[in-house]
Each structure stands twice: as C-alpha cells, then as structure tokens.
C-alpha cells in the first residue's frame, strides 16, 4: 500500500486478493469503486497477472470491466493506480 496517497497499484491489489489479505482502501476507476472480484476473474482467465502484463492484455481487461471507452489511459491507470 502506498501510505502517502491512500491507494495501491493493481499489482499490489492483485497480490492482496490472491493471498486473502484484507484490502483497506479500494481502487477507484472512472469515479467509481473498481470491481475487484471481476478484475480478479478477468486476469485469472487470461493466465494470471504476469501473463496480462507480458502479453499486454489490459485492453481486454478494460473491456471486461465495462469501463467507459472515453478513458484513454485506462490500461495505464489499471497498472499504476
């Protein structure tokens, strides 16, 4: 967790989800709480976080989360939030 901004990266969030560690602050995307359960399922369905990163599958994840197409930096935001 990033103690300064109160947010965590998607990588950190994914690790917390995989280990069962409680998440104190939920990530925000498109001015709403990101559906972490759906994010987890979408990433797992594509081979896991490492595969999504290495194969650059973030656009598929964004579509699966039904995020607005107007967010042109959604892939970057998912990786670095």
KAPEPE-V508224 format. One record per backbone hydrogen bond with DSSP energy under -0.5 kcal/mol. CO is the residue of the C=O (numbers start at 0). NH is the residue of the N-H. If there is no record, write none. Layout:
# KAPEPE-V508224
co nh
CO NH
CO NH
This chain:
# KAPEPE-V508224
co nh
0 2
1 5
6 1
8 12
9 13
10 14
11 15
12 16
13 17
14 18
15 19
15 20
21 23
26 33
28 31
31 28
33 35
34 38
35 39
36 40
37 41
38 42
39 43
40 44
41 45
42 45
42 47
43 46
47 51
48 52
49 53
50 54
51 56
52 55
56 59
56 60
57 61
58 62
59 63
60 64
61 66
62 65
67 70
69 71
70 73
72 76
73 77
74 78
75 79
76 80
77 9
78 10
